Amino acid sequence: MIPDPTLPCELEPEAGIVIENGRTVATSAEPWLRFKSLARFELSWFIEITYRSSIYDDPVRPILRFVTASGETDRTLPGPIAGVGIWRGAAPKDLRSVLISPAVRVGRFDFVVENVRPLKLLEIAAMVWAKRPRKMFDILLAASFGYFAEAENAVAWAIGAEPLERSREWRAERERGADPAGLDAARTDWRGGPAYLAVIDSQDATEESLARTMASLRAQVYENFRVVIAGSEALGPCHDPLVTRFVSENGKQKLLEGESFLLLLRAGDALAPHAFALVTEELARFPGAKLFYSDEWVVEGEETTPLLKPNWSPLFAAARPYLGRSVFLRASELDSGLVPLNAADFQRCTQVIAPKLARDEIVHLRRCLLTRRREARETLCEPAPIETVRTMREPPSISILLPTRDRADLLGPCLDSVLGLSTHSRFELVIIDNDTRQAKALSILDRASRDRRVQLRRRPGPFNFAAFNNEAARQSSGDVLVFLNNDTVVLTPDWLEQLSQLALEESLGAVGCLLLYPNGLVQHAGVAVGIGQDAGHFEALQTPDAPSWLDRTRFVKEVSAVTAACLGVERSKFMAVGGFDEENLPIEFNDVDLCLRLAERGWTNCYTPQVRLIHKESATRGGAGARPLSVYAKERDYFRARWRAVIRDDPYFHPGLSLFARQAALG
């Protein structure tokens, strides 16, 4: 029997969920629901799933799990940041069950799968042709040779991203109205909730722009707030009953009358109807929070694009302030209760206050709660010198660990750059030779070994990147370890000074840098965990000065991981987490795994663009792009199981962004 496509799919608790008063409540950080029927999944190779979450739930990426006789296959779905999520992909045959995990927090959540729709192959082909026609050849070639996993992966990379320029179409499919009696029913008693003060900066405003902002405030579902208009004498006092005061003076004033939180808008800004309500609900989860910030819709001409932000990133915020205007600040954090009356002054105020707060006192609301116009003066700042962000230290001793085998054409330029360009006075270069046979490469190694800074270690046998580096790290002496590939060329003379300065910061773990392909395009500007369902180099394959997500390629920033092609870490931290995992991850993913274990211990990993190297990716072992998925499958499976929580929710990679794009695109 073919199921009725107009009815939602029935789900039932599988694990980590209880039903209380008819509502689903997660009892673990990974709750699972089970589809009661598999009929919709068995009608076609490819399917489309449409699902909804409550506006009061964090829109984390759901995990879809297919259970077959041969095991489990997980797929990470787009986060429903506009209320609705859509995923299109392949479903395996011989299904035993299908599960979905829609939340990552203990407590009540509301989630509905609207539909599972079979997709005909012609529909998939049309989508591929419309978005990335060049992928069609890869898909057909893989399928014709029976590489169906590779074909499915190619389809995902072809159709799994929507360019930001198509935000209007994306939004039309995924934005929904409120459902106050169902998904969007209040979770707390709002009668005891906080009071808000909304100050509207009306300088240079028009009646139309002020009316737009007032209309959005009148539409708020949470009503315990007060409005003050500041700045424009030309408009005269506003007679809207929401407005309790009109202030024409500049500077700061004592306007607070018992309010808990302050929001400052510019005339023309429009708040989402559930903005105050969402802050109120999150405050019940995080009662100690002192600053909430959300994502924004930015209007420029006829186009509206989302400004999606990472979770709190103090390094990045110091170099490139990104909190924006959608900030709700606890009133008690204001100096003497004086309220800035200008939107720009309020932003500067939050930029000063935020770094003084503890990480758990700042909450990112990962939904677009504010719509505003892009301002003419809204330009990107220049990167702050690293010295203004970090404290300078005495030069430490550094051990550079470099595995190699043959490839004189790579090894020669790498050693020349390290030994000839580096300005740091206290480093040793430990070369780990894995069965080099080429005469020219042996000659290069012999010549390098005569340099007093070089130690040559012979390490025969099967290549095990993790084991080779662990052994070399134990035998080296530097305060800071720098892992380096032999297919790199150093471009920045003080690269060791820069890397070690950050690596020795008490709060930081692994430090990575800007790696460029020989043609000058970005190869690595930080790793986003989840890209391609595993981890990948986000913001790659473009020039370093090209526009990127929040222009992050140009700035020091927090990231979940960096590549070991060039990775600096303090020796004591590396040893504290046990080094690379040589048992489970001898070749692939060991660098990302190392970074995530450092983060588990409380150290934040970071990227700096002020160190640059050329990197011919995977040149020694052969290009990674042509490898079948079966190669390193065991390592991939281990990595996915071990780090599933981060794959679905990298804190520095927004859940609304696609996992199948190298630059910012919508999922």
C-alpha positions in Angstrom: 0.0 0.0 0.0 1.4 3.4 -1.0 1.3 5.8 1.9 -0.7 9.1 1.7 1.9 11.8 1.0 -0.2 14.5 2.5 0.1 13.0 6.0 3.2 13.4 8.2 5.3 10.4 8.8 4.6 8.6 12.1 7.6 8.5 14.5 8.0 6.7 17.8 10.7 6.8 20.5 13.6 4.5 19.9 16.2 5.6 22.5 16.9 8.5 24.8 13.3 9.8 24.6 10.3 9.8 26.9 6.8 11.1 26.4 5.6 13.6 29.0 2.1 15.1 28.7 2.1 14.3 25.0 5.4 16.0 24.3 8.8 14.4 23.4 11.5 14.9 26.0 15.1 14.0 25.3 16.8 12.2 28.2 20.2 12.1 26.4 22.2 14.3 24.1 21.5 12.0 21.2 17.8 11.1 21.2 16.5 8.8 18.5 13.0 8.4 16.9 12.0 5.5 14.7 9.9 5.7 11.5 6.9 3.4 12.1 6.7 2.6 8.4 9.4 2.0 5.8 7.1 2.1 2.8 8.1 5.6 1.6 11.8 4.7 1.7 11.4 1.6 -0.5 9.8 3.2 -3.5 12.9 4.7 -5.0 16.7 4.8 -4.9 16.6 8.5 -4.0 14.3 10.2 -1.7 13.4 13.7 -0.4 12.7 14.2 3.3 11.0 17.4 4.6 10.9 18.0 8.3 10.1 20.8 10.8 11.4 21.8 14.2 10.1 24.2 16.8 11.4 27.8 16.6 12.3 27.3 20.3 14.7 24.4 19.5 18.3 24.8 18.5 18.2 24.0 14.7 21.0 21.4 14.9 21.5 19.1 11.9 19.5 15.9 12.4 21.1 12.5 11.8 19.3 10.1 9.6 20.2 6.4 10.2 19.5 3.6 7.8 19.7 0.2 9.4 20.3 -2.8 7.1 21.4 -6.4 7.4 25.0 -5.3 6.8 25.1 -2.5 9.4 24.2 1.2 9.9 24.6 4.1 7.6 24.3 7.7 8.9 23.5 10.8 6.9 23.8 14.3 8.4 20.8 16.5 7.3 20.7 20.3 6.9 19.7 22.2 10.1 16.2 23.6 9.8 17.2 27.2 10.6 14.2 28.7 8.9 11.8 26.2 10.5 11.8 23.6 7.7 14.6 21.4 6.5 14.9 19.5 3.2 17.3 16.6 2.4 17.6 14.7 -0.8 19.8 11.6 -1.1 20.0 7.9 -1.5 18.3 5.2 0.6 19.9 1.8 0.8 18.1 -1.4 -0.1 17.1 -4.1 2.4 16.1 -1.7 5.1 15.5 -3.1 8.6 14.6 0.3 10.1 15.1 4.0 9.7 15.9 6.3 12.7 16.3 10.0 13.1 18.0 12.0 15.8 16.7 15.6 15.7 18.2 17.2 18.9 21.4 17.4 20.9 20.1 18.8 24.2 18.4 17.1 27.1 14.8 18.4 27.5 11.7 18.9 25.5 11.9 19.2 21.7 9.3 19.3 19.0 10.0 17.7 15.6 7.9 16.5 12.7 8.8 14.7 9.5 6.3 16.1 7.0 7.0 13.8 4.1 9.3 11.3 2.6 8.9 11.5 -1.2 10.5 9.2 -3.7 12.6 10.9 -6.4 12.8 9.6 -9.9 16.2 9.3 -11.5 15.2 11.9 -14.1 14.4 14.3 -11.2 17.9 13.7 -9.7 19.5 14.1 -13.1 17.6 17.4 -13.7 18.8 18.7 -10.3 22.4 17.7 -11.0 22.3 19.3 -14.5 20.8 22.5 -13.1 23.3 22.9 -10.3 26.6 21.2 -11.3 26.4 19.7 -14.8 30.0 18.7 -14.8 29.3 16.2 -12.0 27.0 14.3 -14.3 30.0 12.5 -15.9 31.4 11.5 -12.5 28.1 10.1 -11.4 27.5 8.1 -14.6 31.1 6.8 -14.7 31.0 5.6 -11.1 27.6 4.0 -11.5 28.6 2.2 -14.7 31.5 0.5 -13.0 29.3 -0.5 -10.0 30.8 2.2 -7.6 27.3 3.1 -6.3 28.6 4.7 -3.0 30.9 7.0 -5.1 27.9 7.8 -7.4 25.7 8.7 -4.4 28.5 10.8 -2.9 28.9 12.7 -6.2 25.1 13.3 -6.3 25.3 14.8 -2.8 28.1 17.1 -3.8 26.1 18.1 -6.9 22.7 18.9 -5.4 23.4 19.4 -1.6 24.1 23.1 -1.7 22.1 26.2 -2.6 24.2 29.3 -3.6 23.6 32.3 -1.3 22.4 34.2 -4.4 19.4 31.9 -4.4 18.5 32.7 -0.8 15.0 33.9 -1.8 14.1 30.6 -3.4 15.7 28.6 -0.6 13.8 30.7 2.0 10.5 30.3 0.2 10.8 26.5 0.5 11.9 26.5 4.1 10.4 29.4 6.0 7.1 28.6 7.8 4.5 30.4 9.8 4.2 30.1 13.6 2.4 27.1 15.1 1.7 28.3 18.7 -0.6 25.5 19.5 1.7 22.8 18.2 5.4 22.8 17.5 5.8 26.4 18.7 3.9 26.2 22.0 5.7 27.9 24.8 7.8 25.7 27.1 8.0 28.1 30.1 5.6 30.4 31.9 6.2 33.7 30.2 4.5 35.6 33.1 7.7 35.2 35.0 10.0 36.0 32.1 12.4 38.9 31.7 11.5 42.4 30.6 13.1 43.9 27.6 14.0 47.5 26.5 14.1 48.1 22.8 15.8 51.3 21.9 15.3 52.5 18.3 18.0 54.7 16.8 16.0 56.9 14.5 18.8 59.1 13.3 18.3 59.8 9.6 15.1 57.7 9.7 12.0 58.1 7.5 8.5 57.6 8.6 8.4 54.4 6.5 11.5 52.9 8.1 10.3 53.7 11.6 6.9 52.2 10.8 8.6 49.0 9.6 10.4 48.6 12.9 7.4 49.4 15.0 5.3 46.9 13.0 7.8 44.2 13.8 7.6 45.1 17.5 3.8 45.1 17.5 4.0 41.5 16.1 6.0 40.1 18.9 4.4 37.1 20.6 6.2 37.9 23.9 4.7 41.1 25.2 6.9 42.1 28.2 8.9 44.8 26.6 9.1 48.6 26.3 10.2 50.8 23.4 12.2 54.0 23.5 12.9 56.1 20.3 16.1 58.0 20.2 17.8 60.4 17.9 15.6 62.1 15.4 13.9 65.4 16.3 12.7 65.8 12.7 10.2 63.0 13.0 8.8 64.3 16.3 7.4 62.1 19.1 5.9 58.8 18.0 2.4 58.3 19.3 2.4 54.5 19.1 1.2 53.1 22.4 4.3 50.8 22.5 6.6 53.8 22.8 7.1 54.9 26.4 9.6 57.7 25.7 11.2 59.8 23.1 14.8 60.9 23.5 16.5 63.4 21.2 19.8 63.8 23.0 23.0 62.1 21.9 25.3 60.0 24.0 24.0 57.8 26.8 21.1 58.0 29.2 19.6 56.1 32.1 16.6 54.7 30.4 16.3 51.4 32.2 13.3 50.8 34.5 13.8 47.3 35.8 14.4 45.7 32.4 16.6 42.6 32.3 17.8 42.9 28.7 18.5 45.6 26.2 18.2 45.5 22.4 19.1 48.5 20.2 17.6 48.7 16.7 18.1 51.1 13.8 14.9 52.4 12.3 14.1 50.1 9.4 15.2 47.0 11.2 12.6 44.3 11.5 12.5 41.7 14.4 11.2 38.3 13.8 7.9 37.8 15.7 9.4 35.2 18.0 12.6 37.1 18.8 11.9 38.1 22.4 10.1 34.8 23.0 13.1 32.8 21.8 15.5 34.7 24.1 13.1 34.1 26.9 13.0 30.4 26.3 16.8 30.1 26.0 17.2 32.1 29.2 15.3 29.3 30.9 17.9 26.9 29.6 20.9 29.2 30.3 19.9 31.4 33.3 23.4 32.7 33.7 23.6 34.1 30.1 24.5 37.7 29.8 24.5 38.2 26.1 22.5 36.6 23.3 23.2 37.2 19.6 21.4 35.8 16.6 21.9 35.5 12.8 20.4 38.2 10.5 18.8 38.6 7.1 20.6 41.3 5.2 18.8 43.2 2.4 20.8 44.8 -0.4 18.8 46.0 -3.4 16.3 43.3 -4.3 18.4 40.5 -2.7 18.1 39.2 0.9 20.9 36.9 2.1 21.4 35.3 5.5 24.3 36.5 7.7 25.1 33.3 9.6 27.5 33.4 12.4 29.7 30.9 14.3 29.3 30.2 17.9 31.2 32.6 20.3 34.7 32.9 18.9 36.7 35.4 21.0 39.8 35.3 18.8 37.8 35.9 15.7 35.7 38.6 17.3 38.9 40.5 18.4 40.3 40.4 14.9 37.0 41.0 13.1 34.0 41.9 15.2 31.0 39.9 13.9 28.3 39.9 16.5 26.3 42.5 14.5 23.1 44.3 15.6 21.0 41.4 16.7 22.3 41.4 20.2 20.3 41.1 23.5 22.5 42.4 26.3 21.8 41.9 30.0 21.1 45.4 31.4 23.3 44.9 34.5 26.4 44.7 32.2 26.0 48.4 31.2 28.3 50.8 33.0 26.2 52.7 35.6 23.1 51.7 33.7 23.8 54.2 30.9 22.2 53.1 27.6 23.8 53.9 24.3 21.3 55.7 22.0 23.2 55.1 18.8 23.3 51.7 17.0 27.0 52.0 16.2 27.8 52.9 19.9 25.8 49.9 21.1 27.8 47.6 18.8 31.0 49.0 20.1 29.7 48.6 23.6 29.0 44.9 23.0 32.4 44.4 21.5 34.0 45.6 24.7 31.7 43.7 27.0 31.6 40.3 25.2 35.4 39.4 25.7 35.0 39.9 29.4 32.3 37.4 29.7 32.7 33.7 30.3 32.1 31.4 27.3 28.9 30.0 28.8 27.6 33.5 29.4 27.3 34.1 25.7 24.6 32.3 23.7 24.3 32.1 19.9 20.7 31.9 18.7 21.1 30.1 15.4 18.2 31.7 13.7 17.8 34.9 11.7 15.9 37.1 14.2 16.6 40.5 12.6 16.2 41.7 9.0 18.1 44.9 8.1 19.5 46.7 5.2 23.2 46.6 4.3 24.7 49.9 5.2 26.9 51.9 2.8 29.6 52.1 5.5 29.5 48.4 6.2 33.0 47.5 5.1 35.3 44.9 6.3 38.2 45.9 8.6 41.8 45.0 8.0 43.1 42.0 9.9 44.5 42.9 13.3 48.2 42.1 13.7 48.6 38.9 15.7 50.5 40.8 18.4 47.3 42.9 19.3 45.4 39.7 19.9 48.0 37.5 21.7 50.7 38.3 24.2 54.3 38.0 23.0 56.5 35.4 24.6 60.2 34.5 24.8 61.3 32.4 21.9 60.6 28.7 22.7 62.5 25.7 21.3 60.7 24.1 18.4 60.8 20.6 16.9 59.7 20.3 13.3 58.7 16.7 12.4 58.7 15.8 8.8 57.9 12.3 7.4 59.2 11.6 3.8 59.7 9.0 1.2 61.5 9.5 -2.1 60.0 12.4 -4.1 63.1 14.5 -4.4 61.1 17.1 -6.4 59.1 17.8 -3.3 61.6 17.2 -0.6 64.3 19.5 -2.0 62.2 22.7 -2.1 60.6 21.9 1.3 64.0 21.5 3.1 65.4 24.6 1.3 62.5 26.7 2.5 62.6 25.4 6.1 66.4 25.6 6.5 67.0 28.6 4.3 64.1 30.9 5.1 63.2 30.3 8.8 64.2 33.1 11.1 63.6 31.4 14.4 66.8 30.7 16.3 65.9 27.6 18.2 64.5 24.8 16.1 65.4 21.3 15.2 64.2 19.5 12.1 63.6 15.8 12.6 63.3 14.1 9.2 61.5 10.7 9.4 62.7 8.7 6.4 60.3 5.9 5.4 62.3 3.7 3.0 63.5 6.3 0.5 65.1 4.6 -2.5 65.5 7.4 -5.1 69.2 8.3 -5.5 68.4 12.0 -5.8 66.2 12.0 -2.7 68.9 10.1 -0.7 71.4 12.7 -1.8 69.1 15.5 -0.5 68.8 13.7 2.8 72.5 13.2 3.1 73.2 16.8 2.5 70.5 18.0 4.9 71.8 15.7 7.7 75.1 17.7 7.7 73.1 20.7 9.0 73.5 20.9 12.8 69.8 21.7 13.1 68.8 18.4 11.3 68.2 14.9 12.7 67.7 12.1 10.3 65.7 9.1 11.6 65.2 6.0 9.5 61.8 4.5 9.9 61.3 1.5 7.5 58.1 -0.5 7.1 54.5 0.3 6.1 53.7 4.0 6.3 51.9 5.0 9.5 51.7 8.8 9.7 50.4 8.7 13.3 53.0 6.2 14.6 56.0 7.9 12.9 55.1 11.3 14.2 54.3 10.0 17.7 57.7 8.3 17.9 59.5 11.4 16.6 57.7 13.6 19.0 58.8 11.4 22.0 62.4 11.5 20.8 62.5 15.3 20.1 63.1 18.1 22.6 61.2 21.2 21.5 58.7 23.0 23.7 56.5 23.3 20.6 56.0 20.5 18.0 55.4 21.5 14.4 54.1 18.7 12.1 55.0 19.3 8.5 54.4 17.5 5.2 57.2 17.1 2.8 55.1 18.6 -0.1 55.0 22.0 1.5 57.1 25.1 0.9 57.4 27.8 3.6 56.6 31.4 2.4 56.6 33.2 5.7 60.1 33.7 7.3 58.8 34.0 10.9 56.4 31.2 10.5 57.8 29.3 13.5 57.6 32.4 15.7 53.9 33.0 14.8 52.9 29.3 15.2 54.6 28.9 18.5 53.3 32.2 19.9 49.8 30.9 19.5 50.5 27.3 20.4 51.9 28.4 23.8 48.8 30.3 24.7 47.2 28.6 27.7 43.8 28.3 26.2 44.8 27.2 22.7 45.5 23.7 21.3 46.5 23.0 17.7 47.4 25.9 15.4 47.1 25.8 11.6 47.9 28.2 8.9 47.0 29.4 5.4 48.0 26.7 2.9 48.0 27.5 -0.8 48.0 25.3 -3.9 50.9 26.1 -6.3 48.5 28.1 -8.4 47.8 30.4 -5.5 44.3 29.2 -4.6 43.5 28.3 -0.9 44.0 24.7 0.0 43.5 25.1 3.7 42.1 27.9 5.9 40.8 25.6 8.7 38.9 22.4 8.8 35.1 22.3 9.1 34.0 19.0 10.7 31.1 17.6 8.8 32.0 18.6 5.3 31.3 15.7 3.0 29.9 13.8 6.1 33.4 13.6 7.6 35.6 16.7 7.7 37.0 19.0 5.0 38.8 22.2 4.0 36.1 24.9 4.0 36.8 28.2 2.2 39.2 26.4 -0.2 39.7 26.7 -4.0 39.6 30.5 -4.2 42.2 33.2 -3.9 43.0 34.3 -0.3 41.6 37.7 -0.8 38.3 36.5 -2.3 35.1 37.0 -0.4 34.5 34.2 2.1 32.1 33.4 4.9 32.4 36.5 7.2 35.8 37.1 5.4 37.2 34.4 7.8 40.1 33.4 5.5 41.8 36.7 6.3 41.5 36.6 10.0 42.8 34.7 13.1 39.9 32.5 14.1 38.8 29.5 16.1 38.2 26.3 14.2 37.4 22.8 15.3 40.4 21.4 13.5 43.4 22.2 11.3 45.5 19.9 9.0 48.7 18.3 10.0 50.3 19.4 6.7 51.4 22.2 9.0 50.3 22.0 12.6 51.8 23.5 15.7 51.0 22.4 19.2 52.6 22.7 22.6 54.4 19.5 23.5 52.7 19.1 26.9 49.3 19.3 25.3 50.1 16.9 22.6 51.4 14.4 25.1 48.4 15.0 27.5 46.0 13.7 24.9 48.2 10.8 23.8 49.4 12.2 20.5 48.0 10.9 17.2 45.8 7.8 17.3 48.1 5.3 15.6 45.9 2.3 16.2 42.5 3.5 14.7 43.7 6.3 12.4 47.2 5.5 11.1 46.8 7.5 7.8 43.5 9.5 7.5 41.7 11.8 9.9 44.3 11.5 12.6 45.0 15.3 12.5 41.3 16.2 12.9 40.9 13.5 15.6 43.9 15.0 17.5 42.4 18.5 17.3 39.0 17.2 18.6 40.6 15.4 21.5 42.5 18.6 22.4 39.1 20.5 22.3 37.6 17.8 24.5 40.2 18.7 27.1 39.3 22.4 26.9 41.9 23.7 24.4 40.6 25.7 21.5 42.2 25.1 18.0 42.9 28.1 15.8 43.9 29.2 12.4 46.2 32.1 11.4 46.5 33.6 7.9 49.7 35.3 8.8 51.6 32.1 8.2 51.6 30.9 4.6 52.9 27.8 2.9 52.5 26.2 -0.4 51.0 22.7 -0.2 50.7 20.2 -3.0 48.0 18.2 -1.2 48.7 14.4 -0.9 51.4 14.6 -3.5 53.6 12.0 -1.8 50.9 9.4 -1.4 49.0 10.3 -4.5 46.0 12.6 -5.0 43.0 11.9 -2.6 40.4 13.0 -5.1 40.6 9.8 -7.2 40.5 7.3 -4.4 37.5 5.0 -4.0 35.6 5.4 -0.8 36.6 1.9 0.2 40.2 3.1 0.7 40.6 4.1 4.4 37.0 3.0 4.9 37.8 1.5 8.3 39.4 4.8 9.5 36.4 6.8 8.1 33.9 4.5 9.9 35.8 4.9 13.2 36.1 8.7 12.8 32.3 9.0 12.0 31.3 6.9 15.0 33.8 8.6 17.4 33.0 12.2 16.4 29.3 12.0 15.3 28.3 14.8 17.7 30.8 17.2 16.2 30.2 16.1 12.6 26.5 17.1 13.0 27.3 20.3 15.0 30.7 21.9 14.5 30.4 25.0 16.7 32.4 27.1 14.2 30.4 26.0 11.2 26.7 27.1 11.1 24.1 24.3 10.8 22.4 26.3 8.0 25.5 26.0 5.8 25.9 23.2 3.3 28.1 20.2 4.1 28.7 19.8 0.3 30.3 23.1 -0.7 33.8 24.4 -0.2 32.5 28.0 0.1 29.5 29.3 2.0 26.2 27.9 0.6 22.9 27.0 2.1 22.1 23.4 3.0 
